[in-house]
Amino acid sequence: MKDQFYTIKKDIQFIIDNIAIKNYTQASIKLIEVSDTLDEMMDVTIDEAVLREISKYQVLLDHLQIKMSGVE
């Protein structure tokens, strides 16, 4: 599970970097991929700590989506 969170952190940084350089297409594609991964993780875990961590990333992705939708 830690490996998945490490990958998610890298992917979120990729999204942020692409938003910064106004490459919204790549950011949007990666955002969808990460969101799907988090949904899958949520479906298979029952650990409350993991679920809280997943929800933190989902909130961050929601904010990034709102930021992108405001500029596209």
The first five atom37 places (N, CA, C, CB, O) and aatype in JSON, in Angstrom:
{
  "aatype": [12, 11, 3, 5, 13, 18, 16, 9, 11, 11, 3, 9, 5, 13, 9, 9, 3, 2, 9, 0, 9, 11, 2, 18, 16, 5, 0, 15, 9, 11, 10, 9, 6, 19, 15, 3, 16, 10, 3, 6, 12, 12, 3, 19, 16, 9, 3, 6, 0, 19, 10, 1, 6, 9, 15, 11, 18, 5, 19, 10, 10, 3, 8, 10, 5, 9, 11, 12, 15, 7, 19, 6],
  "atom_mask": [
    [1, 1, 1, 1, 1],
    [1, 1, 1, 1, 1],
    [1, 1, 1, 1, 1],
    [1, 1, 1, 1, 1],
    [1, 1, 1, 1, 1],
    [1, 1, 1, 1, 1],
    [1, 1, 1, 1, 1],
    [1, 1, 1, 1, 1],
    [1, 1, 1, 1, 1],
    [1, 1, 1, 1, 1],
    [1, 1, 1, 1, 1],
    [1, 1, 1, 1, 1],
    [1, 1, 1, 1, 1],
    [1, 1, 1, 1, 1],
    [1, 1, 1, 1, 1],
    [1, 1, 1, 1, 1],
    [1, 1, 1, 1, 1],
    [1, 1, 1, 1, 1],
    [1, 1, 1, 1, 1],
    [1, 1, 1, 1, 1],
    [1, 1, 1, 1, 1],
    [1, 1, 1, 1, 1],
    [1, 1, 1, 1, 1],
    [1, 1, 1, 1, 1],
    [1, 1, 1, 1, 1],
    [1, 1, 1, 1, 1],
    [1, 1, 1, 1, 1],
    [1, 1, 1, 1, 1],
    [1, 1, 1, 1, 1],
    [1, 1, 1, 1, 1],
    [1, 1, 1, 1, 1],
    [1, 1, 1, 1, 1],
    [1, 1, 1, 1, 1],
    [1, 1, 1, 1, 1],
    [1, 1, 1, 1, 1],
    [1, 1, 1, 1, 1],
    [1, 1, 1, 1, 1],
    [1, 1, 1, 1, 1],
    [1, 1, 1, 1, 1],
    [1, 1, 1, 1, 1],
    [1, 1, 1, 1, 1],
    [1, 1, 1, 1, 1],
    [1, 1, 1, 1, 1],
    [1, 1, 1, 1, 1],
    [1, 1, 1, 1, 1],
    [1, 1, 1, 1, 1],
    [1, 1, 1, 1, 1],
    [1, 1, 1, 1, 1],
    [1, 1, 1, 1, 1],
    [1, 1, 1, 1, 1],
    [1, 1, 1, 1, 1],
    [1, 1, 1, 1, 1],
    [1, 1, 1, 1, 1],
    [1, 1, 1, 1, 1],
    [1, 1, 1, 1, 1],
    [1, 1, 1, 1, 1],
    [1, 1, 1, 1, 1],
    [1, 1, 1, 1, 1],
    [1, 1, 1, 1, 1],
    [1, 1, 1, 1, 1],
    [1, 1, 1, 1, 1],
    [1, 1, 1, 1, 1],
    [1, 1, 1, 1, 1],
    [1, 1, 1, 1, 1],
    [1, 1, 1, 1, 1],
    [1, 1, 1, 1, 1],
    [1, 1, 1, 1, 1],
    [1, 1, 1, 1, 1],
    [1, 1, 1, 1, 1],
    [1, 1, 1, 0, 1],
    [1, 1, 1, 1, 1],
    [1, 1, 1, 1, 1]
  ],
  "atom_positions": [
    [[0.82, -1.19, 0.0], [0.0, 0.0, 0.0], [0.87, 1.26, 0.0], [-0.94, -0.01, 1.21], [0.52, 2.25, -0.64]],
    [[2.01, 1.22, 0.71], [2.9, 2.39, 0.75], [3.44, 2.7, -0.64], [4.05, 2.15, 1.72], [3.61, 3.87, -0.99]],
    [[3.71, 1.66, -1.42], [4.2, 1.88, -2.78], [3.14, 2.6, -3.62], [4.57, 0.55, -3.44], [3.48, 3.47, -4.43]],
    [[1.88, 2.25, -3.42], [0.81, 2.9, -4.16], [0.71, 4.37, -3.79], [-0.53, 2.2, -3.91], [0.52, 5.22, -4.66]],
    [[0.84, 4.69, -2.5], [0.77, 6.08, -2.07], [1.97, 6.86, -2.59], [0.7, 6.17, -0.54], [1.84, 8.04, -2.94]],
    [[3.12, 6.24, -2.65], [4.3, 6.9, -3.2], [4.06, 7.25, -4.67], [5.56, 6.0, -3.06], [4.38, 8.35, -5.12]],
    [[3.5, 6.3, -5.42], [3.19, 6.53, -6.83], [2.14, 7.62, -6.98], [2.71, 5.25, -7.49], [2.24, 8.46, -7.88]],
    [[1.15, 7.62, -6.12], [0.11, 8.64, -6.18], [0.7, 10.02, -5.92], [-1.01, 8.33, -5.16], [0.34, 10.98, -6.59]],
    [[1.6, 10.12, -4.95], [2.25, 11.41, -4.67], [3.02, 11.9, -5.9], [3.21, 11.28, -3.47], [2.95, 13.08, -6.24]],
    [[3.74, 11.01, -6.55], [4.48, 11.39, -7.76], [3.52, 11.83, -8.86], [5.35, 10.22, -8.25], [3.77, 12.81, -9.56]],
    [[2.42, 11.11, -9.01], [1.44, 11.45, -10.05], [0.77, 12.8, -9.77], [0.39, 10.35, -10.15], [0.52, 13.57, -10.7]],
    [[0.49, 13.08, -8.51], [-0.11, 14.36, -8.16], [0.88, 15.49, -8.43], [-0.56, 14.37, -6.68], [0.49, 16.56, -8.9]],
    [[2.15, 15.26, -8.15], [3.15, 16.28, -8.47], [3.22, 16.5, -9.97], [4.53, 15.87, -7.92], [3.39, 17.63, -10.42]],
    [[3.09, 15.43, -10.75], [3.05, 15.53, -12.21], [1.88, 16.41, -12.64], [2.93, 14.14, -12.85], [2.03, 17.26, -13.52]],
    [[0.72, 16.21, -12.02], [-0.47, 17.01, -12.34], [-0.2, 18.48, -12.04], [-1.7, 16.51, -11.54], [-0.47, 19.35, -12.86]],
    [[0.33, 18.75, -10.85], [0.62, 20.13, -10.44], [1.63, 20.78, -11.39], [1.15, 20.17, -8.99], [1.46, 21.93, -11.79]],
    [[2.66, 20.04, -11.74], [3.67, 20.57, -12.66], [3.06, 20.9, -14.01], [4.81, 19.56, -12.83], [3.39, 21.92, -14.61]],
    [[2.18, 20.05, -14.5], [1.55, 20.3, -15.8], [0.56, 21.45, -15.75], [0.85, 19.05, -16.28], [0.42, 22.18, -16.73]],
    [[-0.11, 21.62, -14.64], [-0.97, 22.79, -14.48], [-0.12, 24.06, -14.52], [-1.79, 22.71, -13.16], [-0.5, 25.05, -15.14]],
    [[1.02, 24.02, -13.86], [1.9, 25.18, -13.79], [2.4, 25.61, -15.17], [3.07, 24.89, -12.88], [2.57, 26.8, -15.43]],
    [[2.64, 24.64, -16.04], [3.12, 24.98, -17.39], [1.97, 25.04, -18.4], [4.16, 23.97, -17.85], [2.19, 25.08, -19.61]],
    [[0.75, 25.04, -17.87], [-0.47, 25.18, -18.68], [-0.67, 24.04, -19.68], [-0.44, 26.49, -19.43], [-1.22, 24.23, -20.76]],
    [[-0.21, 22.84, -19.3], [-0.43, 21.64, -20.1], [-1.63, 20.9, -19.48], [0.86, 20.73, -20.15], [-1.47, 19.86, -18.84]],
    [[-2.81, 21.47, -19.68], [-4.0, 20.98, -19.01], [-4.45, 19.61, -19.52], [-5.11, 21.97, -19.17], [-5.09, 18.86, -18.78]],
    [[-4.14, 19.29, -20.75], [-4.54, 18.0, -21.3], [-3.86, 16.86, -20.55], [-4.2, 17.92, -22.8], [-4.51, 15.93, -20.1]],
    [[-2.53, 16.95, -20.4], [-1.79, 15.9, -19.69], [-2.2, 15.86, -18.22], [-0.28, 16.13, -19.8], [-2.32, 14.79, -17.64]],
    [[-2.4, 17.03, -17.63], [-2.81, 17.08, -16.23], [-4.16, 16.42, -16.04], [-2.86, 18.53, -15.73], [-4.37, 15.68, -15.07]],
    [[-5.07, 16.67, -16.95], [-6.41, 16.1, -16.85], [-6.4, 14.58, -17.01], [-7.32, 16.72, -17.91], [-7.09, 13.86, -16.29]],
    [[-5.61, 14.1, -17.95], [-5.5, 12.66, -18.17], [-4.96, 11.97, -16.92], [-4.59, 12.36, -19.39], [-5.49, 10.96, -16.48]],
    [[-3.89, 12.53, -16.35], [-3.28, 11.93, -15.16], [-4.23, 12.04, -13.96], [-1.93, 12.61, -14.84], [-4.28, 11.13, -13.13]],
    [[-4.97, 13.15, -13.87], [-5.92, 13.31, -12.78], [-6.98, 12.21, -12.81], [-6.58, 14.69, -12.86], [-7.34, 11.67, -11.76]],
    [[-7.46, 11.89, -13.98], [-8.46, 10.82, -14.12], [-7.85, 9.48, -13.72], [-8.99, 10.76, -15.57], [-8.49, 8.69, -13.03]],
    [[-6.62, 9.22, -14.15], [-5.95, 7.96, -13.81], [-5.78, 7.82, -12.3], [-4.58, 7.87, -14.5], [-6.05, 6.76, -11.73]],
    [[-5.32, 8.88, -11.65], [-5.1, 8.84, -10.21], [-6.43, 8.68, -9.47], [-4.38, 10.11, -9.73], [-6.52, 7.94, -8.49]],
    [[-7.44, 9.38, -9.94], [-8.76, 9.27, -9.33], [-9.29, 7.84, -9.42], [-9.75, 10.24, -9.99], [-9.85, 7.32, -8.45]],
    [[-9.12, 7.21, -10.56], [-9.54, 5.82, -10.73], [-8.77, 4.89, -9.8], [-9.36, 5.38, -12.19], [-9.34, 3.97, -9.22]],
    [[-7.47, 5.13, -9.67], [-6.64, 4.32, -8.78], [-7.13, 4.44, -7.33], [-5.16, 4.74, -8.88], [-7.25, 3.44, -6.62]],
    [[-7.41, 5.67, -6.91], [-7.9, 5.89, -5.54], [-9.25, 5.2, -5.33], [-8.02, 7.4, -5.24], [-9.49, 4.62, -4.27]],
    [[-10.11, 5.26, -6.33], [-11.41, 4.57, -6.23], [-11.22, 3.06, -6.07], [-12.27, 4.87, -7.46], [-11.91, 2.43, -5.26]],
    [[-10.31, 2.5, -6.84], [-10.03, 1.07, -6.73], [-9.47, 0.71, -5.36], [-9.05, 0.64, -7.82], [-9.86, -0.3, -4.77]],
    [[-8.57, 1.55, -4.87], [-7.99, 1.31, -3.55], [-9.08, 1.36, -2.47], [-6.88, 2.34, -3.25], [-9.09, 0.56, -1.54]],
    [[-10.0, 2.3, -2.61], [-11.07, 2.44, -1.64], [-11.98, 1.21, -1.64], [-11.88, 3.71, -1.93], [-12.49, 0.8, -0.6]],
    [[-12.17, 0.64, -2.81], [-13.05, -0.53, -2.94], [-12.47, -1.77, -2.26], [-13.3, -0.82, -4.41], [-13.23, -2.65, -1.84]],
    [[-11.15, -1.86, -2.16], [-10.55, -3.1, -1.66], [-10.01, -3.02, -0.23], [-9.45, -3.5, -2.56], [-9.53, -4.02, 0.29]],
    [[-10.08, -1.85, 0.4], [-9.51, -1.75, 1.74], [-10.6, -1.56, 2.79], [-8.52, -0.6, 1.81], [-11.66, -1.0, 2.53]],
    [[-10.29, -2.05, 3.99], [-11.19, -1.83, 5.11], [-10.47, -1.11, 6.25], [-11.77, -3.17, 5.61], [-11.05, -0.85, 7.3]],
    [[-9.2, -0.81, 6.04], [-8.38, -0.14, 7.04], [-8.76, 1.34, 7.11], [-6.86, -0.31, 6.71], [-8.68, 2.06, 6.11]],
    [[-9.18, 1.79, 8.28], [-9.63, 3.17, 8.46], [-8.53, 4.18, 8.16], [-10.14, 3.38, 9.87], [-8.8, 5.23, 7.57]],
    [[-7.3, 3.89, 8.54], [-6.19, 4.81, 8.29], [-5.95, 4.97, 6.79], [-4.91, 4.31, 8.97], [-5.69, 6.08, 6.32]],
    [[-6.03, 3.89, 6.06], [-5.85, 3.94, 4.61], [-6.99, 4.71, 3.97], [-5.76, 2.51, 4.02], [-6.77, 5.5, 3.05]],
    [[-8.2, 4.49, 4.44], [-9.35, 5.21, 3.9], [-9.22, 6.72, 4.14], [-10.64, 4.68, 4.52], [-9.59, 7.51, 3.27]],
    [[-8.72, 7.11, 5.3], [-8.5, 8.53, 5.57], [-7.46, 9.11, 4.63], [-8.08, 8.74, 7.03], [-7.62, 10.22, 4.12]],
    [[-6.4, 8.37, 4.41], [-5.34, 8.82, 3.51], [-5.88, 8.96, 2.09], [-4.15, 7.84, 3.53], [-5.58, 9.94, 1.4]],
    [[-6.66, 8.01, 1.65], [-7.27, 8.06, 0.32], [-8.15, 9.3, 0.21], [-8.09, 6.78, 0.04], [-8.11, 10.0, -0.8]],
    [[-8.94, 9.57, 1.24], [-9.86, 10.71, 1.17], [-9.09, 12.03, 1.1], [-10.79, 10.72, 2.39], [-9.57, 12.97, 0.46]],
    [[-7.93, 12.13, 1.73], [-7.1, 13.34, 1.63], [-6.69, 13.58, 0.18], [-5.85, 13.22, 2.53], [-6.77, 14.7, -0.31]],
    [[-6.27, 12.53, -0.49], [-5.86, 12.67, -1.87], [-7.04, 12.99, -2.77], [-5.17, 11.4, -2.35], [-6.9, 13.74, -3.74]],
    [[-8.2, 12.43, -2.47], [-9.38, 12.73, -3.27], [-9.77, 14.21, -3.15], [-10.55, 11.85, -2.84], [-10.18, 14.83, -4.14]],
    [[-9.66, 14.76, -1.95], [-9.95, 16.18, -1.76], [-8.96, 17.02, -2.56], [-9.89, 16.56, -0.26], [-9.36, 17.99, -3.21]],
    [[-7.69, 16.67, -2.51], [-6.68, 17.38, -3.28], [-6.98, 17.32, -4.77], [-5.29, 16.81, -2.99], [-6.88, 18.33, -5.46]],
    [[-7.34, 16.15, -5.26], [-7.67, 16.01, -6.69], [-8.89, 16.85, -7.05], [-7.93, 14.54, -7.04], [-8.93, 17.44, -8.13]],
    [[-9.86, 16.91, -6.15], [-11.04, 17.76, -6.4], [-10.64, 19.22, -6.55], [-12.06, 17.61, -5.25], [-11.13, 19.91, -7.44]],
    [[-9.74, 19.69, -5.69], [-9.28, 21.07, -5.77], [-8.49, 21.33, -7.07], [-8.41, 21.41, -4.56], [-8.63, 22.38, -7.69]],
    [[-7.69, 20.36, -7.46], [-6.94, 20.51, -8.7], [-7.89, 20.52, -9.91], [-5.91, 19.36, -8.84], [-7.68, 21.27, -10.86]],
    [[-8.92, 19.71, -9.86], [-9.92, 19.69, -10.93], [-10.63, 21.03, -11.03], [-10.95, 18.55, -10.7], [-10.84, 21.55, -12.13]],
    [[-10.99, 21.6, -9.9], [-11.65, 22.9, -9.88], [-10.71, 23.96, -10.45], [-12.09, 23.29, -8.45], [-11.13, 24.81, -11.23]],
    [[-9.46, 23.9, -10.07], [-8.47, 24.86, -10.59], [-8.35, 24.76, -12.11], [-7.09, 24.63, -9.94], [-8.31, 25.78, -12.8]],
    [[-8.31, 23.54, -12.61], [-8.2, 23.37, -14.06], [-9.47, 23.79, -14.79], [-7.88, 21.91, -14.4], [-9.4, 24.36, -15.88]],
    [[-10.61, 23.52, -14.21], [-11.87, 23.87, -14.89], [-12.06, 25.38, -14.95], [-13.06, 23.22, -14.17], [-12.79, 25.88, -15.81]],
    [[-11.42, 26.11, -14.06], [-11.52, 27.56, -14.06], [-10.67, 28.22, -15.13], [0.0, 0.0, 0.0], [-10.9, 29.39, -15.46]],
    [[-9.7, 27.5, -15.67], [-8.8, 28.1, -16.65], [-8.96, 27.54, -18.05], [-7.39, 27.93, -16.21], [-8.44, 28.11, -19.01]],
    [[-9.66, 26.44, -18.18], [-9.78, 25.83, -19.51], [-10.84, 26.51, -20.34], [-10.1, 24.37, -19.41], [-11.06, 26.12, -21.49]]
  ]
}
